[in-house]
């Protein structure tokens, strides 16, 4: 599983990354977490508001910081 955090590195993006890392750890799943910070790459996903979370190339949420539990529900 590939989890992508789409954002330029703002505090909200960093929090979303941390929440994703905690969710993966708690579920004990094998997932690669990647940060996508280039605006052109983010726009290729159709995302206009960051931070956003994509799982295996499919955007699951944008414009808000998902909680650890929300991320766990998405990836489990």
N, C-alpha and C positions, 0 to 999 in steps of 0.2 A: 504494500500500500504506500502511496506517495501522497503526503500532505503538504500543500503549498500555502505559505502565508504571503499574501500579496499586499505590499505596502512599502513605503519609502524609508521606514525605520523610525517612525514616530513612536512616542511612548505607548500609544494604543496598539501599534503593530507589535511592539516588544511584549506587551502583556498577552496578546493573542498567541504569540509564539510560546510563551511560558505556559499558558493554559493548555495548548496543544501537546506540549512535551509532557506535562503532568498527566493528561488524559491517556496518552499512549502508555506511559509508565504504569499507571494504575490498572489499565486493561491488560497489560502484559502482552501486547501485540507487537509484531515486527512492522515498523513503519519508518519511512524516511521522511524527515521534516526538512523542507527546503524553503528558503526565503527568496521571494521574487521581488526585487527592488527597482528594476528599471521600468520607467513609466510606459514605454512602448510594449514591453512584455505584459505588463498589467492590463493595458488596454486591449491586447489580443484576446484576453479572457472576457472582454465586454464589461469589465468592472470600471465604474465611474467614481465609486466611493470606497476608500480604504479605511480600515484594514478589511481584507477579505480572506476567506478560507476556501481552498479548493482541495478536493479529494480525488485522486486519480484523474486530474484534468477537468473535473466537473465542479463549478463554483457552487458552494453550499450556502454561503452567506457573505454579504458585503455591507460595509458601512457601520459595522458594530463589532464590539469585542465580545465574542462568545465566551460563556463561562466554561470551565473545565467539564462540568456535567453536560452542557449542551453539546460540546465536542464529542464527549463519550457516546452520547446518543446517536450522533451522526456517523461515527466510525465503527460502531459495534453492530 
